[in-house]
Amino acid sequence: MDDLDTPVLDNHLHLDPEHGRGVDAVRDFARLGGTHLLVVNKPSWLLGVEPESGADFRPVFETTLDVVDAASDLLSGRAWPVLGVHPGLISRLVDERGFSPSAAAELMQAGLDCAAECVADGDALALKSGRPHYDVSDAVWEASNDVMRHAFALGAEHDCAVQLHTEAAEDLTEVAAWAEERGLPAHRVVKHYAGGRLAGPTPSVMSEKDRLTTAAESGEPFLMETDFVDDPDRPGAVLGPKTVPRRVRWLLESGYDEAVERAHVTTPKQVYGIDTRATLSR
């Protein structure tokens, strides 16, 4: 297909070179006109890591750092890593490994500290945290919020954005206020898997037409994502890597040129400090 005359960023997907499609998924994305990727590490347990300390997360992060380098070689733009601890880990630690909620939170915060070292070294662009999107006990919920607030403090310390995995919501102003209290501007908090409307953080909108129409017509900053999971056991899970370029083409054909510019140029610069135009090499 013809190249799209715009940077095209998928703000949240996973690449698993060992178990999944890895860079073959990147080739699909690039072939359809995709130029930039934010690659989030897969949950630690899906890579066979059952951490005992913060340092135990390092192999999980290194897998993502390596595949991001390979992905950048295939893109006319580039890929960046987003590293962190999946909030669902707290349930595995508490329910399966006998951790107390507070001890689980401490371990997850140590994992975030390890991820933040990668940001400080210039190897990663942003952090990932959040809280469970399913029902949990009050103690687990509070511990999860403590982990998320720690991620905000790290984001402020290292001047980086924080992507969140949370429950479905259209109003996360309280969460955004927690970030602001710790020195991280609300617009640098990104709600992954968002609908087209969100109060508080910046929405990373799942690339379904109804959600994108809402976001495009809102006039507000937004990003686009697939949450491609790169799991051969779940080949239809979430959206495939071709989706964002296809939806960008559809938005342009529908007259939403300004919204495409907003999602793929101005919002990435506001949130992450990245320049998707300047990083296009051809």
C-alpha positions as CSV (number, residue, x, y, z in Angstrom):
1,M,0.0,0.0,0.0
2,D,1.1,3.6,-0.5
3,D,2.8,5.3,2.4
4,L,0.7,7.5,4.5
5,D,1.8,11.1,4.5
6,T,2.1,11.2,8.3
7,P,3.9,9.6,11.2
8,V,1.8,6.6,12.5
9,L,2.4,5.6,16.1
10,D,1.0,2.6,17.9
11,N,1.2,3.8,21.5
12,H,0.9,0.4,23.2
13,L,1.7,-3.1,22.0
14,H,3.8,-6.1,23.0
15,L,6.4,-8.0,21.0
16,D,7.6,-11.4,22.1
17,P,10.5,-12.6,19.9
18,E,10.7,-16.0,21.6
19,H,7.1,-17.1,21.9
20,G,5.2,-14.8,19.5
21,R,5.6,-13.2,16.1
22,G,8.2,-10.6,17.2
23,V,9.6,-8.5,14.4
24,D,7.3,-10.2,11.9
25,A,4.5,-8.2,13.5
26,V,6.6,-5.1,13.0
27,R,6.9,-5.8,9.3
28,D,3.1,-6.0,9.0
29,F,2.8,-2.7,10.8
30,A,5.4,-1.0,8.6
31,R,4.1,-2.5,5.4
32,L,0.7,-0.8,6.0
33,G,2.4,2.6,6.7
34,G,3.2,2.4,10.4
35,T,6.3,4.3,11.4
36,H,6.6,4.4,15.2
37,L,6.0,2.0,18.1
38,L,5.9,2.2,21.9
39,V,6.6,-1.4,22.9
40,V,5.6,-2.4,26.4
41,N,7.2,-5.4,28.2
42,K,4.9,-8.4,28.6
43,P,3.9,-9.3,32.1
44,S,6.8,-11.0,33.9
45,W,5.0,-14.3,34.4
46,L,4.4,-14.7,30.7
47,L,8.1,-14.7,30.1
48,G,8.7,-17.3,32.8
49,V,9.9,-14.9,35.5
50,E,8.6,-15.2,39.1
51,P,10.5,-12.4,40.8
52,E,11.8,-12.4,44.3
53,S,13.5,-9.0,44.0
54,G,13.5,-5.9,41.9
55,A,16.5,-7.0,40.0
56,D,14.7,-10.2,38.9
57,F,12.6,-8.0,36.5
58,R,15.8,-7.1,34.5
59,P,15.5,-10.1,32.1
60,V,11.9,-9.1,31.3
61,F,13.0,-5.6,30.5
62,E,16.1,-6.7,28.5
63,T,13.8,-8.9,26.3
64,T,11.9,-5.7,25.4
65,L,15.0,-3.6,24.9
66,D,16.4,-6.1,22.5
67,V,13.3,-6.4,20.4
68,V,12.8,-2.6,20.3
69,D,16.3,-2.4,18.7
70,A,15.3,-4.9,16.1
71,A,12.0,-3.2,15.5
72,S,13.7,0.2,15.0
73,D,15.8,-1.3,12.2
74,L,12.6,-2.1,10.3
75,L,10.7,1.2,10.7
76,S,11.0,4.4,8.8
77,G,10.6,6.0,12.2
78,R,11.7,4.1,15.3
79,A,10.4,2.1,18.4
80,W,10.8,3.0,22.0
81,P,10.5,0.8,25.1
82,V,8.0,1.3,27.9
83,L,9.0,-0.7,31.0
84,G,7.3,-1.5,34.2
85,V,5.3,-4.0,36.3
86,H,1.9,-5.3,35.2
87,P,-0.6,-4.5,38.0
88,G,-2.0,-8.1,37.7
89,L,1.2,-9.4,39.3
90,I,-0.2,-8.4,42.7
91,S,-2.8,-11.1,42.5
92,R,-0.3,-13.8,41.5
93,L,1.9,-12.8,44.4
94,V,-0.9,-12.7,47.0
95,D,-3.1,-15.5,45.7
96,E,-0.5,-18.0,44.5
97,R,2.7,-17.2,46.3
98,G,1.5,-16.2,49.7
99,F,2.7,-12.6,49.8
100,S,0.8,-10.1,51.9
101,P,-0.5,-7.2,49.9
102,S,2.0,-4.8,51.4
103,A,4.9,-7.2,50.7
104,A,3.7,-7.7,47.1
105,A,3.5,-3.9,46.7
106,E,7.1,-3.6,47.9
107,L,8.4,-6.1,45.4
108,M,6.4,-4.4,42.6
109,Q,7.8,-1.0,43.6
110,A,11.3,-2.5,43.5
111,G,10.6,-3.7,40.0
112,L,9.5,-0.2,39.0
113,D,12.8,1.1,40.5
114,C,14.6,-1.3,38.2
115,A,12.6,0.0,35.2
116,A,13.3,3.6,36.2
117,E,17.0,2.8,36.0
118,C,16.5,2.0,32.4
119,V,14.8,5.4,31.9
120,A,17.6,7.1,33.7
121,D,20.2,5.4,31.5
122,G,18.4,6.5,28.4
123,D,17.4,3.0,27.4
124,A,13.6,3.4,28.0
125,L,11.2,6.2,27.2
126,A,8.5,5.7,29.9
127,L,7.2,3.6,32.8
128,K,4.2,1.3,33.0
129,S,2.1,0.7,36.1
130,G,-1.6,0.8,37.2
131,R,-4.1,-1.2,39.2
132,P,-6.2,-4.3,38.6
133,H,-9.1,-3.9,36.3
134,Y,-11.0,-6.7,38.1
135,D,-12.5,-7.0,41.6
136,V,-9.9,-7.4,44.4
137,S,-9.9,-7.0,48.2
138,D,-9.6,-3.6,49.8
139,A,-6.1,-4.4,51.0
140,V,-5.0,-5.4,47.5
141,W,-6.6,-2.3,46.0
142,E,-4.9,0.0,48.4
143,A,-1.6,-1.7,47.9
144,S,-2.0,-1.4,44.1
145,N,-2.7,2.3,44.5
146,D,0.5,2.6,46.5
147,V,2.4,0.9,43.7
148,M,0.9,3.3,41.1
149,R,1.7,6.4,43.2
150,H,5.3,5.1,43.5
151,A,5.4,5.0,39.7
152,F,4.2,8.6,39.5
153,A,7.0,9.7,41.9
154,L,9.5,7.9,39.7
155,G,8.0,9.5,36.6
156,A,8.5,12.9,38.2
157,E,12.0,12.1,39.3
158,H,13.1,10.9,35.9
159,D,11.0,13.3,33.8
160,C,9.1,10.6,32.0
161,A,5.5,9.6,31.3
162,V,3.7,6.7,33.0
163,Q,1.3,4.4,31.1
164,L,-1.4,2.9,33.2
165,H,-3.4,-0.3,33.0
166,T,-6.5,0.3,35.0
167,E,-10.2,-0.5,35.2
168,A,-12.4,0.9,32.4
169,A,-13.3,4.5,33.3
170,E,-14.2,7.9,31.8
171,D,-13.1,9.8,34.9
172,L,-9.7,9.2,36.5
173,T,-9.2,12.7,37.8
174,E,-8.3,11.4,41.3
175,V,-5.5,9.3,39.8
176,A,-4.3,12.3,37.8
177,A,-4.3,14.4,41.0
178,W,-2.1,11.7,42.7
179,A,0.4,12.2,39.9
180,E,0.3,16.0,40.1
181,E,0.8,15.8,43.9
182,R,4.0,13.9,43.2
183,G,5.2,16.3,40.6
184,L,4.1,14.5,37.4
185,P,1.8,16.6,35.2
186,A,-1.5,14.9,34.6
187,H,-1.1,15.0,30.8
188,R,2.0,12.7,31.2
189,V,-0.2,10.0,32.7
190,V,-1.5,7.8,29.9
191,K,-4.5,5.5,30.3
192,H,-3.9,2.5,28.1
193,Y,-6.9,0.7,26.6
194,A,-9.0,3.9,26.8
195,G,-12.3,4.8,25.3
196,G,-12.7,8.0,23.3
197,R,-13.4,10.2,26.2
198,L,-11.4,10.5,29.5
199,A,-11.1,13.1,32.3
200,G,-7.7,13.3,34.0
201,P,-5.0,11.4,32.1
202,T,-4.3,11.4,28.4
203,P,-6.3,8.6,26.7
204,S,-4.5,5.9,24.6
205,V,-7.6,5.0,22.6
206,M,-8.2,1.4,21.5
207,S,-8.3,1.7,17.7
208,E,-11.9,0.8,17.2
209,K,-13.9,3.2,14.9
210,D,-16.5,4.3,17.4
211,R,-13.9,5.1,20.1
212,L,-11.7,6.9,17.6
213,T,-14.6,9.0,16.2
214,T,-15.4,10.1,19.8
215,A,-11.7,11.0,20.4
216,A,-11.3,12.7,17.0
217,E,-14.4,14.9,17.6
218,S,-13.5,15.8,21.2
219,G,-10.7,18.1,20.1
220,E,-8.7,16.8,23.1
221,P,-5.2,15.2,23.1
222,F,-5.2,11.4,22.5
223,L,-3.1,8.6,21.3
224,M,-3.9,5.4,19.4
225,E,-3.1,1.8,20.3
226,T,-3.8,-1.9,19.5
227,D,-2.6,-3.6,22.7
228,F,-1.4,-6.3,20.4
229,V,-0.3,-9.1,22.8
230,D,1.9,-11.2,20.5
231,D,0.7,-14.5,22.0
232,P,0.4,-17.5,19.6
233,D,-2.1,-19.1,22.0
234,R,-4.4,-16.0,21.7
235,P,-4.0,-15.0,18.0
236,G,-7.2,-12.9,17.9
237,A,-6.6,-11.2,21.3
238,V,-7.1,-7.5,21.2
239,L,-6.1,-5.9,17.9
240,G,-3.5,-6.9,15.3
241,P,-0.4,-4.8,14.4
242,K,-2.0,-3.7,11.1
243,T,-4.9,-1.9,12.8
244,V,-3.4,1.5,13.6
245,P,-2.2,2.3,10.1
246,R,-5.5,1.1,8.7
247,R,-7.5,3.3,11.1
248,V,-5.2,6.3,10.3
249,R,-6.1,5.8,6.7
250,W,-9.8,5.6,7.6
251,L,-9.6,8.7,9.7
252,L,-7.9,10.7,6.9
253,E,-10.5,9.4,4.4
254,S,-13.2,10.5,6.9
255,G,-11.8,14.1,7.0
256,Y,-10.2,13.8,10.4
257,D,-6.8,15.1,9.3
258,E,-6.4,17.4,12.4
259,A,-7.2,14.5,14.7
260,V,-4.5,12.3,13.0
261,E,-2.0,15.1,13.5
262,R,-3.1,15.4,17.2
263,A,-2.7,11.7,17.9
264,H,0.5,11.0,16.0
265,V,2.5,14.2,16.3
266,T,1.3,16.8,18.9
267,T,0.2,14.4,21.7
268,P,3.3,12.2,21.5
269,K,5.4,15.3,21.8
270,Q,3.4,16.7,24.7
271,V,3.3,13.4,26.6
272,Y,6.7,11.8,25.9
273,G,8.8,14.6,24.4
274,I,9.3,12.6,21.2
275,D,9.2,14.2,17.7
276,T,7.7,11.7,15.3
277,R,8.3,13.9,12.3
278,A,12.0,14.5,13.0
279,T,12.6,10.8,13.6
280,L,11.4,9.8,10.2
281,S,14.4,8.7,8.2
282,R,12.7,8.2,4.8
